[in-house]
C-alpha cells in the first residue's frame, strides 16, 4: 500500500506542500524569463498568479 488509510492527513499535507513549492518555483521561473518583458506591461493585470 502506498497510503496508510489511517493517516491520509499526512498525505494531504505533503500534496499541499508539493503544490505550493511547484507554484513558487513556477513564479520564480516566470520572473526570471518574463521579468524584463513584463515590466512594460504595467500593473493591474487580470491573470491570477501573475505579478503584473
ABEGO torsion letter per residue (X at the ends): XABBAABAAAAAAAAAAAAAAAAAAAAAAAAAAAAAAAAAAEBGBABBGBAX
